[in-house]
């Protein structure tokens, strides 16, 4: 994997980091959500990204821009 990416989060902010996992085999074409509590749900996202500030964020294809890729 090891692609450097810029990801746009739901609030419009951007973060940079490295792709650490691809959940395409789980995400597929269907929208999969789980209820966290009475007011919140979480949706399965395709990419797991380790950000430069040491967080993990999850995003779909349309929110991820490749900066550089290592082969």
mmJSON file of the N, C-alpha and C atoms, coordinates in Angstrom:
{"data_MODEL":{"atom_site":{
"group_PDB":["ATOM","ATOM","ATOM","ATOM","ATOM","ATOM","ATOM","ATOM","ATOM","ATOM","ATOM","ATOM","ATOM","ATOM","ATOM","ATOM","ATOM","ATOM","ATOM","ATOM","ATOM","ATOM","ATOM","ATOM","ATOM","ATOM","ATOM","ATOM","ATOM","ATOM","ATOM","ATOM","ATOM","ATOM","ATOM","ATOM","ATOM","ATOM","ATOM","ATOM","ATOM","ATOM","ATOM","ATOM","ATOM","ATOM","ATOM","ATOM","ATOM","ATOM","ATOM","ATOM","ATOM","ATOM","ATOM","ATOM","ATOM","ATOM","ATOM","ATOM","ATOM","ATOM","ATOM","ATOM","ATOM","ATOM","ATOM","ATOM","ATOM","ATOM","ATOM","ATOM","ATOM","ATOM","ATOM","ATOM","ATOM","ATOM","ATOM","ATOM","ATOM","ATOM","ATOM","ATOM","ATOM","ATOM","ATOM","ATOM","ATOM","ATOM","ATOM","ATOM","ATOM","ATOM","ATOM","ATOM","ATOM","ATOM","ATOM","ATOM","ATOM","ATOM","ATOM","ATOM","ATOM","ATOM","ATOM","ATOM","ATOM","ATOM","ATOM","ATOM","ATOM","ATOM","ATOM","ATOM","ATOM","ATOM","ATOM","ATOM","ATOM","ATOM","ATOM","ATOM","ATOM","ATOM","ATOM","ATOM","ATOM","ATOM","ATOM","ATOM","ATOM","ATOM","ATOM","ATOM","ATOM","ATOM","ATOM","ATOM","ATOM","ATOM","ATOM","ATOM","ATOM","ATOM","ATOM","ATOM","ATOM","ATOM","ATOM","ATOM","ATOM","ATOM","ATOM","ATOM","ATOM","ATOM","ATOM","ATOM","ATOM","ATOM","ATOM","ATOM","ATOM","ATOM","ATOM","ATOM","ATOM","ATOM","ATOM","ATOM","ATOM","ATOM","ATOM","ATOM","ATOM","ATOM","ATOM","ATOM","ATOM","ATOM","ATOM","ATOM","ATOM","ATOM","ATOM","ATOM","ATOM","ATOM","ATOM","ATOM","ATOM","ATOM","ATOM","ATOM","ATOM","ATOM","ATOM","ATOM","ATOM","ATOM","ATOM","ATOM","ATOM","ATOM","ATOM","ATOM","ATOM","ATOM","ATOM","ATOM","ATOM"],
"id":[1,2,3,4,5,6,7,8,9,10,11,12,13,14,15,16,17,18,19,20,21,22,23,24,25,26,27,28,29,30,31,32,33,34,35,36,37,38,39,40,41,42,43,44,45,46,47,48,49,50,51,52,53,54,55,56,57,58,59,60,61,62,63,64,65,66,67,68,69,70,71,72,73,74,75,76,77,78,79,80,81,82,83,84,85,86,87,88,89,90,91,92,93,94,95,96,97,98,99,100,101,102,103,104,105,106,107,108,109,110,111,112,113,114,115,116,117,118,119,120,121,122,123,124,125,126,127,128,129,130,131,132,133,134,135,136,137,138,139,140,141,142,143,144,145,146,147,148,149,150,151,152,153,154,155,156,157,158,159,160,161,162,163,164,165,166,167,168,169,170,171,172,173,174,175,176,177,178,179,180,181,182,183,184,185,186,187,188,189,190,191,192,193,194,195,196,197,198,199,200,201,202,203,204,205,206,207,208,209,210,211,212,213],
"type_symbol":["N","C","C","N","C","C","N","C","C","N","C","C","N","C","C","N","C","C","N","C","C","N","C","C","N","C","C","N","C","C","N","C","C","N","C","C","N","C","C","N","C","C","N","C","C","N","C","C","N","C","C","N","C","C","N","C","C","N","C","C","N","C","C","N","C","C","N","C","C","N","C","C","N","C","C","N","C","C","N","C","C","N","C","C","N","C","C","N","C","C","N","C","C","N","C","C","N","C","C","N","C","C","N","C","C","N","C","C","N","C","C","N","C","C","N","C","C","N","C","C","N","C","C","N","C","C","N","C","C","N","C","C","N","C","C","N","C","C","N","C","C","N","C","C","N","C","C","N","C","C","N","C","C","N","C","C","N","C","C","N","C","C","N","C","C","N","C","C","N","C","C","N","C","C","N","C","C","N","C","C","N","C","C","N","C","C","N","C","C","N","C","C","N","C","C","N","C","C","N","C","C","N","C","C","N","C","C","N","C","C","N","C","C"],
"label_atom_id":["N","CA","C","N","CA","C","N","CA","C","N","CA","C","N","CA","C","N","CA","C","N","CA","C","N","CA","C","N","CA","C","N","CA","C","N","CA","C","N","CA","C","N","CA","C","N","CA","C","N","CA","C","N","CA","C","N","CA","C","N","CA","C","N","CA","C","N","CA","C","N","CA","C","N","CA","C","N","CA","C","N","CA","C","N","CA","C","N","CA","C","N","CA","C","N","CA","C","N","CA","C","N","CA","C","N","CA","C","N","CA","C","N","CA","C","N","CA","C","N","CA","C","N","CA","C","N","CA","C","N","CA","C","N","CA","C","N","CA","C","N","CA","C","N","CA","C","N","CA","C","N","CA","C","N","CA","C","N","CA","C","N","CA","C","N","CA","C","N","CA","C","N","CA","C","N","CA","C","N","CA","C","N","CA","C","N","CA","C","N","CA","C","N","CA","C","N","CA","C","N","CA","C","N","CA","C","N","CA","C","N","CA","C","N","CA","C","N","CA","C","N","CA","C","N","CA","C","N","CA","C","N","CA","C","N","CA","C","N","CA","C","N","CA","C","N","CA","C"],
"label_alt_id":[null,null,null,null,null,null,null,null,null,null,null,null,null,null,null,null,null,null,null,null,null,null,null,null,null,null,null,null,null,null,null,null,null,null,null,null,null,null,null,null,null,null,null,null,null,null,null,null,null,null,null,null,null,null,null,null,null,null,null,null,null,null,null,null,null,null,null,null,null,null,null,null,null,null,null,null,null,null,null,null,null,null,null,null,null,null,null,null,null,null,null,null,null,null,null,null,null,null,null,null,null,null,null,null,null,null,null,null,null,null,null,null,null,null,null,null,null,null,null,null,null,null,null,null,null,null,null,null,null,null,null,null,null,null,null,null,null,null,null,null,null,null,null,null,null,null,null,null,null,null,null,null,null,null,null,null,null,null,null,null,null,null,null,null,null,null,null,null,null,null,null,null,null,null,null,null,null,null,null,null,null,null,null,null,null,null,null,null,null,null,null,null,null,null,null,null,null,null,null,null,null,null,null,null,null,null,null,null,null,null,null,null,null],
"label_comp_id":["UNK","UNK","UNK","UNK","UNK","UNK","UNK","UNK","UNK","UNK","UNK","UNK","UNK","UNK","UNK","UNK","UNK","UNK","UNK","UNK","UNK","UNK","UNK","UNK","UNK","UNK","UNK","UNK","UNK","UNK","UNK","UNK","UNK","UNK","UNK","UNK","UNK","UNK","UNK","UNK","UNK","UNK","UNK","UNK","UNK","UNK","UNK","UNK","UNK","UNK","UNK","UNK","UNK","UNK","UNK","UNK","UNK","UNK","UNK","UNK","UNK","UNK","UNK","UNK","UNK","UNK","UNK","UNK","UNK","UNK","UNK","UNK","UNK","UNK","UNK","UNK","UNK","UNK","UNK","UNK","UNK","UNK","UNK","UNK","UNK","UNK","UNK","UNK","UNK","UNK","UNK","UNK","UNK","UNK","UNK","UNK","UNK","UNK","UNK","UNK","UNK","UNK","UNK","UNK","UNK","UNK","UNK","UNK","UNK","UNK","UNK","UNK","UNK","UNK","UNK","UNK","UNK","UNK","UNK","UNK","UNK","UNK","UNK","UNK","UNK","UNK","UNK","UNK","UNK","UNK","UNK","UNK","UNK","UNK","UNK","UNK","UNK","UNK","UNK","UNK","UNK","UNK","UNK","UNK","UNK","UNK","UNK","UNK","UNK","UNK","UNK","UNK","UNK","UNK","UNK","UNK","UNK","UNK","UNK","UNK","UNK","UNK","UNK","UNK","UNK","UNK","UNK","UNK","UNK","UNK","UNK","UNK","UNK","UNK","UNK","UNK","UNK","UNK","UNK","UNK","UNK","UNK","UNK","UNK","UNK","UNK","UNK","UNK","UNK","UNK","UNK","UNK","UNK","UNK","UNK","UNK","UNK","UNK","UNK","UNK","UNK","UNK","UNK","UNK","UNK","UNK","UNK","UNK","UNK","UNK","UNK","UNK","UNK"],
"label_asym_id":["A","A","A","A","A","A","A","A","A","A","A","A","A","A","A","A","A","A","A","A","A","A","A","A","A","A","A","A","A","A","A","A","A","A","A","A","A","A","A","A","A","A","A","A","A","A","A","A","A","A","A","A","A","A","A","A","A","A","A","A","A","A","A","A","A","A","A","A","A","A","A","A","A","A","A","A","A","A","A","A","A","A","A","A","A","A","A","A","A","A","A","A","A","A","A","A","A","A","A","A","A","A","A","A","A","A","A","A","A","A","A","A","A","A","A","A","A","A","A","A","A","A","A","A","A","A","A","A","A","A","A","A","A","A","A","A","A","A","A","A","A","A","A","A","A","A","A","A","A","A","A","A","A","A","A","A","A","A","A","A","A","A","A","A","A","A","A","A","A","A","A","A","A","A","A","A","A","A","A","A","A","A","A","A","A","A","A","A","A","A","A","A","A","A","A","A","A","A","A","A","A","A","A","A","A","A","A","A","A","A","A","A","A"],
"label_entity_id":["1","1","1","1","1","1","1","1","1","1","1","1","1","1","1","1","1","1","1","1","1","1","1","1","1","1","1","1","1","1","1","1","1","1","1","1","1","1","1","1","1","1","1","1","1","1","1","1","1","1","1","1","1","1","1","1","1","1","1","1","1","1","1","1","1","1","1","1","1","1","1","1","1","1","1","1","1","1","1","1","1","1","1","1","1","1","1","1","1","1","1","1","1","1","1","1","1","1","1","1","1","1","1","1","1","1","1","1","1","1","1","1","1","1","1","1","1","1","1","1","1","1","1","1","1","1","1","1","1","1","1","1","1","1","1","1","1","1","1","1","1","1","1","1","1","1","1","1","1","1","1","1","1","1","1","1","1","1","1","1","1","1","1","1","1","1","1","1","1","1","1","1","1","1","1","1","1","1","1","1","1","1","1","1","1","1","1","1","1","1","1","1","1","1","1","1","1","1","1","1","1","1","1","1","1","1","1","1","1","1","1","1","1"],
"label_seq_id":[1,1,1,2,2,2,3,3,3,4,4,4,5,5,5,6,6,6,7,7,7,8,8,8,9,9,9,10,10,10,11,11,11,12,12,12,13,13,13,14,14,14,15,15,15,16,16,16,17,17,17,18,18,18,19,19,19,20,20,20,21,21,21,22,22,22,23,23,23,24,24,24,25,25,25,26,26,26,27,27,27,28,28,28,29,29,29,30,30,30,31,31,31,32,32,32,33,33,33,34,34,34,35,35,35,36,36,36,37,37,37,38,38,38,39,39,39,40,40,40,41,41,41,42,42,42,43,43,43,44,44,44,45,45,45,46,46,46,47,47,47,48,48,48,49,49,49,50,50,50,51,51,51,52,52,52,53,53,53,54,54,54,55,55,55,56,56,56,57,57,57,58,58,58,59,59,59,60,60,60,61,61,61,62,62,62,63,63,63,64,64,64,65,65,65,66,66,66,67,67,67,68,68,68,69,69,69,70,70,70,71,71,71],
"pdbx_PDB_ins_code":[null,null,null,null,null,null,null,null,null,null,null,null,null,null,null,null,null,null,null,null,null,null,null,null,null,null,null,null,null,null,null,null,null,null,null,null,null,null,null,null,null,null,null,null,null,null,null,null,null,null,null,null,null,null,null,null,null,null,null,null,null,null,null,null,null,null,null,null,null,null,null,null,null,null,null,null,null,null,null,null,null,null,null,null,null,null,null,null,null,null,null,null,null,null,null,null,null,null,null,null,null,null,null,null,null,null,null,null,null,null,null,null,null,null,null,null,null,null,null,null,null,null,null,null,null,null,null,null,null,null,null,null,null,null,null,null,null,null,null,null,null,null,null,null,null,null,null,null,null,null,null,null,null,null,null,null,null,null,null,null,null,null,null,null,null,null,null,null,null,null,null,null,null,null,null,null,null,null,null,null,null,null,null,null,null,null,null,null,null,null,null,null,null,null,null,null,null,null,null,null,null,null,null,null,null,null,null,null,null,null,null,null,null],
"Cartn_x":[0.825,0.0,0.879,1.27,2.243,2.019,0.805,0.535,0.372,1.017,0.82,-0.425,-1.325,-2.594,-2.951,-3.847,-4.513,-5.983,-6.543,-7.931,-8.743,-9.929,-10.849,-11.877,-11.926,-12.832,-14.23,-15.197,-16.591,-16.788,-15.941,-16.079,-15.383,-14.791,-14.128,-12.637,-12.134,-10.699,-9.941,-8.656,-7.837,-6.706,-6.297,-5.17,-4.337,-3.059,-2.18,-1.655,-1.391,-0.88,-0.622,-0.613,-0.301,-1.415,-1.82,-2.83,-2.247,-2.985,-2.513,-3.388,-4.618,-5.461,-6.534,-6.969,-8.006,-9.111,-10.292,-11.417,-12.4,-11.913,-12.792,-13.558,-12.918,-13.594,-14.751,-14.712,-15.818,-16.84,-16.356,-17.24,-18.069,-17.44,-18.159,-18.888,-20.025,-20.823,-21.961,-22.195,-23.315,-22.898,-23.86,-23.63,-23.921,-22.918,-23.063,-22.924,-23.947,-23.933,-24.248,-23.751,-24.083,-24.481,-25.422,-25.893,-24.953,-24.488,-23.638,-24.506,-25.498,-26.472,-27.731,-28.644,-29.915,-29.75,-28.643,-28.469,-27.377,-26.526,-25.375,-25.267,-24.807,-24.467,-23.061,-22.431,-21.117,-21.223,-20.616,-20.648,-19.278,-19.253,-18.015,-17.395,-16.122,-15.379,-14.323,-13.901,-12.963,-11.538,-11.001,-9.581,-9.329,-8.29,-7.765,-6.471,-6.364,-5.229,-4.594,-3.301,-2.536,-2.05,-2.55,-2.223,-0.865,-0.323,0.984,0.98,-0.203,-0.284,-0.719,-0.51,-0.647,-2.084,-3.041,-4.42,-4.659,-5.766,-6.254,-7.592,-7.752,-9.033,-9.459,-10.746,-11.314,-12.043,-11.885,-12.47,-12.81,-13.693,-14.051,-13.228,-13.318,-12.535,-12.659,-13.882,-14.104,-13.485,-13.004,-12.396,-10.875,-10.309,-8.871,-8.196,-7.116,-6.305,-4.892,-4.388,-3.04,-2.02,-1.081,0.017,1.209,1.531,2.595,2.36,2.824,2.651,3.995,4.239,5.458,5.106,5.878,5.633,6.445],
"Cartn_y":[-1.173,0.0,1.25,1.729,2.811,4.035,4.356,5.567,6.749,7.86,9.109,9.767,10.192,10.747,12.0,12.78,13.888,13.487,13.529,13.12,14.323,14.486,15.537,14.909,15.401,14.858,15.436,14.862,15.287,16.76,17.325,18.74,19.678,19.124,19.928,20.125,19.773,19.901,18.803,19.027,18.024,17.572,16.345,15.753,14.996,14.857,14.055,12.875,11.785,10.6,9.489,8.262,7.085,6.057,5.483,4.428,3.211,2.686,1.506,0.277,0.48,-0.678,-0.294,-1.279,-1.13,-2.126,-1.613,-2.463,-2.68,-2.617,-2.765,-4.075,-5.144,-6.442,-6.453,-5.588,-5.487,-4.446,-3.33,-2.215,-2.512,-3.045,-3.342,-2.128,-2.361,-1.272,-0.872,-1.638,-1.368,-0.384,0.379,1.237,0.42,0.3,-0.479,0.462,0.516,1.382,0.571,1.059,0.459,1.559,1.269,2.252,2.268,3.465,3.635,3.854,4.723,4.974,5.522,6.081,6.559,7.699,8.427,9.601,9.464,8.467,8.381,7.019,7.065,5.853,6.02,4.921,4.946,4.151,4.676,4.024,3.434,2.216,1.577,2.382,2.682,3.426,2.514,2.829,1.946,2.005,3.189,3.345,3.669,3.056,3.438,4.201,5.389,6.267,6.668,6.429,6.876,8.289,9.267,10.659,11.047,12.122,12.605,13.032,13.355,13.734,12.56,11.339,10.093,9.709,10.066,9.593,8.549,7.851,6.982,7.559,7.781,8.229,7.242,7.215,6.312,7.15,6.805,7.612,6.743,7.279,6.634,7.23,6.625,7.046,8.537,9.065,10.456,11.471,11.035,11.938,11.817,10.948,10.662,11.081,11.852,12.269,11.72,10.989,10.428,11.544,11.666,12.623,11.936,10.743,9.936,8.477,7.6,6.162,5.475,4.511,3.711,2.365,1.938,0.656,-0.421],
"Cartn_z":[0.0,0.0,0.0,1.147,1.321,0.443,0.099,-0.67,0.277,-0.055,0.681,0.113,0.991,0.543,1.335,0.737,1.411,1.495,2.68,2.872,3.34,2.754,3.174,4.101,5.329,6.336,6.171,6.876,6.759,7.09,7.954,8.324,7.34,6.264,5.245,5.471,6.64,6.904,6.169,5.946,5.27,6.179,5.986,6.717,5.702,5.986,5.143,5.935,5.225,5.889,4.9,5.409,4.605,4.736,3.61,3.621,4.328,5.307,6.035,5.807,5.302,5.002,4.006,3.247,2.232,2.565,2.866,3.246,2.093,0.857,-0.303,-0.281,0.184,0.214,1.208,2.219,3.176,2.749,2.227,1.886,0.643,-0.394,-1.624,-2.151,-2.802,-3.351,-2.431,-1.393,-0.488,0.603,1.102,2.255,3.504,4.367,5.591,6.772,7.607,8.78,10.025,11.15,12.434,13.401,14.246,15.219,16.417,16.78,17.952,19.185,19.05,20.112,19.455,20.239,19.685,18.685,18.753,17.897,16.846,16.954,16.05,15.377,14.118,13.384,12.809,12.489,11.84,10.549,9.497,8.195,7.885,7.355,6.939,5.801,5.917,4.896,4.285,3.064,2.365,2.908,3.118,3.421,4.88,5.46,6.774,6.508,7.098,6.843,8.165,8.287,9.449,9.14,9.887,9.589,10.159,9.626,10.07,11.532,12.074,13.492,14.369,13.86,14.631,14.986,14.14,14.261,13.178,13.294,12.222,11.787,10.487,9.95,8.873,8.606,7.613,6.576,5.291,4.226,3.026,2.18,0.925,-0.214,-1.398,-2.558,-2.859,-2.788,-3.179,-2.219,-1.071,-0.092,-0.049,-0.887,-0.823,-2.129,-1.996,-3.14,-2.944,-3.921,-3.828,-4.038,-3.105,-3.224,-3.882,-3.407,-4.015,-3.653,-4.509,-4.27,-4.406,-3.528,-3.613,-4.218,-5.169,-5.823,-5.181],
"occupancy":[1.0,1.0,1.0,1.0,1.0,1.0,1.0,1.0,1.0,1.0,1.0,1.0,1.0,1.0,1.0,1.0,1.0,1.0,1.0,1.0,1.0,1.0,1.0,1.0,1.0,1.0,1.0,1.0,1.0,1.0,1.0,1.0,1.0,1.0,1.0,1.0,1.0,1.0,1.0,1.0,1.0,1.0,1.0,1.0,1.0,1.0,1.0,1.0,1.0,1.0,1.0,1.0,1.0,1.0,1.0,1.0,1.0,1.0,1.0,1.0,1.0,1.0,1.0,1.0,1.0,1.0,1.0,1.0,1.0,1.0,1.0,1.0,1.0,1.0,1.0,1.0,1.0,1.0,1.0,1.0,1.0,1.0,1.0,1.0,1.0,1.0,1.0,1.0,1.0,1.0,1.0,1.0,1.0,1.0,1.0,1.0,1.0,1.0,1.0,1.0,1.0,1.0,1.0,1.0,1.0,1.0,1.0,1.0,1.0,1.0,1.0,1.0,1.0,1.0,1.0,1.0,1.0,1.0,1.0,1.0,1.0,1.0,1.0,1.0,1.0,1.0,1.0,1.0,1.0,1.0,1.0,1.0,1.0,1.0,1.0,1.0,1.0,1.0,1.0,1.0,1.0,1.0,1.0,1.0,1.0,1.0,1.0,1.0,1.0,1.0,1.0,1.0,1.0,1.0,1.0,1.0,1.0,1.0,1.0,1.0,1.0,1.0,1.0,1.0,1.0,1.0,1.0,1.0,1.0,1.0,1.0,1.0,1.0,1.0,1.0,1.0,1.0,1.0,1.0,1.0,1.0,1.0,1.0,1.0,1.0,1.0,1.0,1.0,1.0,1.0,1.0,1.0,1.0,1.0,1.0,1.0,1.0,1.0,1.0,1.0,1.0,1.0,1.0,1.0,1.0,1.0,1.0,1.0,1.0,1.0,1.0,1.0,1.0],
"B_iso_or_equiv":[0.0,0.0,0.0,0.0,0.0,0.0,0.0,0.0,0.0,0.0,0.0,0.0,0.0,0.0,0.0,0.0,0.0,0.0,0.0,0.0,0.0,0.0,0.0,0.0,0.0,0.0,0.0,0.0,0.0,0.0,0.0,0.0,0.0,0.0,0.0,0.0,0.0,0.0,0.0,0.0,0.0,0.0,0.0,0.0,0.0,0.0,0.0,0.0,0.0,0.0,0.0,0.0,0.0,0.0,0.0,0.0,0.0,0.0,0.0,0.0,0.0,0.0,0.0,0.0,0.0,0.0,0.0,0.0,0.0,0.0,0.0,0.0,0.0,0.0,0.0,0.0,0.0,0.0,0.0,0.0,0.0,0.0,0.0,0.0,0.0,0.0,0.0,0.0,0.0,0.0,0.0,0.0,0.0,0.0,0.0,0.0,0.0,0.0,0.0,0.0,0.0,0.0,0.0,0.0,0.0,0.0,0.0,0.0,0.0,0.0,0.0,0.0,0.0,0.0,0.0,0.0,0.0,0.0,0.0,0.0,0.0,0.0,0.0,0.0,0.0,0.0,0.0,0.0,0.0,0.0,0.0,0.0,0.0,0.0,0.0,0.0,0.0,0.0,0.0,0.0,0.0,0.0,0.0,0.0,0.0,0.0,0.0,0.0,0.0,0.0,0.0,0.0,0.0,0.0,0.0,0.0,0.0,0.0,0.0,0.0,0.0,0.0,0.0,0.0,0.0,0.0,0.0,0.0,0.0,0.0,0.0,0.0,0.0,0.0,0.0,0.0,0.0,0.0,0.0,0.0,0.0,0.0,0.0,0.0,0.0,0.0,0.0,0.0,0.0,0.0,0.0,0.0,0.0,0.0,0.0,0.0,0.0,0.0,0.0,0.0,0.0,0.0,0.0,0.0,0.0,0.0,0.0,0.0,0.0,0.0,0.0,0.0,0.0],
"pdbx_formal_charge":[null,null,null,null,null,null,null,null,null,null,null,null,null,null,null,null,null,null,null,null,null,null,null,null,null,null,null,null,null,null,null,null,null,null,null,null,null,null,null,null,null,null,null,null,null,null,null,null,null,null,null,null,null,null,null,null,null,null,null,null,null,null,null,null,null,null,null,null,null,null,null,null,null,null,null,null,null,null,null,null,null,null,null,null,null,null,null,null,null,null,null,null,null,null,null,null,null,null,null,null,null,null,null,null,null,null,null,null,null,null,null,null,null,null,null,null,null,null,null,null,null,null,null,null,null,null,null,null,null,null,null,null,null,null,null,null,null,null,null,null,null,null,null,null,null,null,null,null,null,null,null,null,null,null,null,null,null,null,null,null,null,null,null,null,null,null,null,null,null,null,null,null,null,null,null,null,null,null,null,null,null,null,null,null,null,null,null,null,null,null,null,null,null,null,null,null,null,null,null,null,null,null,null,null,null,null,null,null,null,null,null,null,null],
"auth_seq_id":[1,1,1,2,2,2,3,3,3,4,4,4,5,5,5,6,6,6,7,7,7,8,8,8,9,9,9,10,10,10,11,11,11,12,12,12,13,13,13,14,14,14,15,15,15,16,16,16,17,17,17,18,18,18,19,19,19,20,20,20,21,21,21,22,22,22,23,23,23,24,24,24,25,25,25,26,26,26,27,27,27,28,28,28,29,29,29,30,30,30,31,31,31,32,32,32,33,33,33,34,34,34,35,35,35,36,36,36,37,37,37,38,38,38,39,39,39,40,40,40,41,41,41,42,42,42,43,43,43,44,44,44,45,45,45,46,46,46,47,47,47,48,48,48,49,49,49,50,50,50,51,51,51,52,52,52,53,53,53,54,54,54,55,55,55,56,56,56,57,57,57,58,58,58,59,59,59,60,60,60,61,61,61,62,62,62,63,63,63,64,64,64,65,65,65,66,66,66,67,67,67,68,68,68,69,69,69,70,70,70,71,71,71],
"auth_comp_id":["UNK","UNK","UNK","UNK","UNK","UNK","UNK","UNK","UNK","UNK","UNK","UNK","UNK","UNK","UNK","UNK","UNK","UNK","UNK","UNK","UNK","UNK","UNK","UNK","UNK","UNK","UNK","UNK","UNK","UNK","UNK","UNK","UNK","UNK","UNK","UNK","UNK","UNK","UNK","UNK","UNK","UNK","UNK","UNK","UNK","UNK","UNK","UNK","UNK","UNK","UNK","UNK","UNK","UNK","UNK","UNK","UNK","UNK","UNK","UNK","UNK","UNK","UNK","UNK","UNK","UNK","UNK","UNK","UNK","UNK","UNK","UNK","UNK","UNK","UNK","UNK","UNK","UNK","UNK","UNK","UNK","UNK","UNK","UNK","UNK","UNK","UNK","UNK","UNK","UNK","UNK","UNK","UNK","UNK","UNK","UNK","UNK","UNK","UNK","UNK","UNK","UNK","UNK","UNK","UNK","UNK","UNK","UNK","UNK","UNK","UNK","UNK","UNK","UNK","UNK","UNK","UNK","UNK","UNK","UNK","UNK","UNK","UNK","UNK","UNK","UNK","UNK","UNK","UNK","UNK","UNK","UNK","UNK","UNK","UNK","UNK","UNK","UNK","UNK","UNK","UNK","UNK","UNK","UNK","UNK","UNK","UNK","UNK","UNK","UNK","UNK","UNK","UNK","UNK","UNK","UNK","UNK","UNK","UNK","UNK","UNK","UNK","UNK","UNK","UNK","UNK","UNK","UNK","UNK","UNK","UNK","UNK","UNK","UNK","UNK","UNK","UNK","UNK","UNK","UNK","UNK","UNK","UNK","UNK","UNK","UNK","UNK","UNK","UNK","UNK","UNK","UNK","UNK","UNK","UNK","UNK","UNK","UNK","UNK","UNK","UNK","UNK","UNK","UNK","UNK","UNK","UNK","UNK","UNK","UNK","UNK","UNK","UNK"],
"auth_asym_id":["A","A","A","A","A","A","A","A","A","A","A","A","A","A","A","A","A","A","A","A","A","A","A","A","A","A","A","A","A","A","A","A","A","A","A","A","A","A","A","A","A","A","A","A","A","A","A","A","A","A","A","A","A","A","A","A","A","A","A","A","A","A","A","A","A","A","A","A","A","A","A","A","A","A","A","A","A","A","A","A","A","A","A","A","A","A","A","A","A","A","A","A","A","A","A","A","A","A","A","A","A","A","A","A","A","A","A","A","A","A","A","A","A","A","A","A","A","A","A","A","A","A","A","A","A","A","A","A","A","A","A","A","A","A","A","A","A","A","A","A","A","A","A","A","A","A","A","A","A","A","A","A","A","A","A","A","A","A","A","A","A","A","A","A","A","A","A","A","A","A","A","A","A","A","A","A","A","A","A","A","A","A","A","A","A","A","A","A","A","A","A","A","A","A","A","A","A","A","A","A","A","A","A","A","A","A","A","A","A","A","A","A","A"],
"auth_atom_id":["N","CA","C","N","CA","C","N","CA","C","N","CA","C","N","CA","C","N","CA","C","N","CA","C","N","CA","C","N","CA","C","N","CA","C","N","CA","C","N","CA","C","N","CA","C","N","CA","C","N","CA","C","N","CA","C","N","CA","C","N","CA","C","N","CA","C","N","CA","C","N","CA","C","N","CA","C","N","CA","C","N","CA","C","N","CA","C","N","CA","C","N","CA","C","N","CA","C","N","CA","C","N","CA","C","N","CA","C","N","CA","C","N","CA","C","N","CA","C","N","CA","C","N","CA","C","N","CA","C","N","CA","C","N","CA","C","N","CA","C","N","CA","C","N","CA","C","N","CA","C","N","CA","C","N","CA","C","N","CA","C","N","CA","C","N","CA","C","N","CA","C","N","CA","C","N","CA","C","N","CA","C","N","CA","C","N","CA","C","N","CA","C","N","CA","C","N","CA","C","N","CA","C","N","CA","C","N","CA","C","N","CA","C","N","CA","C","N","CA","C","N","CA","C","N","CA","C","N","CA","C","N","CA","C","N","CA","C","N","CA","C","N","CA","C","N","CA","C"],
"pdbx_PDB_model_num":[1,1,1,1,1,1,1,1,1,1,1,1,1,1,1,1,1,1,1,1,1,1,1,1,1,1,1,1,1,1,1,1,1,1,1,1,1,1,1,1,1,1,1,1,1,1,1,1,1,1,1,1,1,1,1,1,1,1,1,1,1,1,1,1,1,1,1,1,1,1,1,1,1,1,1,1,1,1,1,1,1,1,1,1,1,1,1,1,1,1,1,1,1,1,1,1,1,1,1,1,1,1,1,1,1,1,1,1,1,1,1,1,1,1,1,1,1,1,1,1,1,1,1,1,1,1,1,1,1,1,1,1,1,1,1,1,1,1,1,1,1,1,1,1,1,1,1,1,1,1,1,1,1,1,1,1,1,1,1,1,1,1,1,1,1,1,1,1,1,1,1,1,1,1,1,1,1,1,1,1,1,1,1,1,1,1,1,1,1,1,1,1,1,1,1,1,1,1,1,1,1,1,1,1,1,1,1,1,1,1,1,1,1]
}}}
